[in-house]
Amino acid sequence: MQRRGSRIYRVTQRLRGGHTVEVPAHAIATTVSAWLAELGAVSPLVVDLERAVRAGDWPAARTIGEYLSVDVTVAA
């Protein structure tokens, strides 16, 4: 059985071609921040997104993802 903290997540940006990466939970905020930086944007919501995913709060993760134009799912 895999611990939640060691899971790999698929993060997809919905802008600029839908780039997708698979990362551990601790890399979600860094990944999304880098994508936002490419667009000249910054958001404190990336930390909230990572926190929601780590906690397994998928309703919050989806809501925050909507604002950031990203999707996060558990990678198979």
C-alpha positions in Angstrom: 0.0 0.0 0.0 1.3 3.4 -1.0 1.3 6.3 1.5 -0.5 9.4 0.3 2.7 11.5 0.5 4.5 9.1 -1.8 1.8 9.1 -4.5 2.5 10.5 -7.9 0.1 13.0 -9.3 -0.6 14.0 -12.9 -0.8 17.7 -13.3 -2.1 19.2 -16.5 -2.2 22.8 -17.5 -5.3 23.7 -19.5 -3.6 26.6 -21.2 -0.9 26.7 -23.9 -1.4 23.2 -25.2 -2.2 21.2 -22.1 1.2 20.3 -21.0 1.2 17.3 -18.5 3.7 16.1 -16.0 3.7 13.5 -13.2 5.2 14.7 -9.9 5.1 13.8 -6.2 2.8 16.0 -4.1 5.6 18.1 -2.8 6.4 19.3 -6.4 2.9 20.4 -7.3 3.3 24.0 -6.2 6.7 24.4 -7.8 5.4 22.9 -11.1 2.3 25.1 -11.3 4.3 28.2 -10.2 6.7 27.6 -13.1 3.9 27.4 -15.6 2.3 30.6 -14.2 5.7 32.3 -14.4 5.9 31.5 -18.1 2.7 33.5 -18.5 4.0 36.3 -16.3 1.7 35.4 -13.4 2.1 34.6 -9.8 -0.5 33.1 -7.4 -0.4 32.1 -3.7 -3.1 29.6 -4.6 -0.5 27.1 -5.8 0.4 26.4 -2.2 -3.3 25.9 -1.4 -3.6 23.5 -4.3 -0.7 21.4 -3.1 -2.1 21.4 0.5 -5.5 20.3 -0.7 -4.1 17.5 -2.8 -1.9 16.3 0.1 -4.9 16.3 2.4 -7.0 14.4 -0.1 -9.5 17.3 -0.3 -10.4 16.8 -3.9 -13.4 19.3 -4.0 -11.0 22.1 -2.8 -8.3 20.9 -5.2 -10.7 21.0 -8.2 -12.0 24.5 -7.2 -8.5 25.9 -6.8 -7.4 24.1 -10.1 -10.2 25.9 -11.9 -8.8 29.3 -10.8 -5.3 28.2 -11.9 -6.4 26.4 -15.1 -4.9 23.1 -14.1 -6.1 19.6 -13.4 -4.6 17.3 -10.8 -5.3 13.6 -10.6 -3.7 10.6 -9.1 -1.4 9.0 -11.7 -2.1 5.3 -12.3 
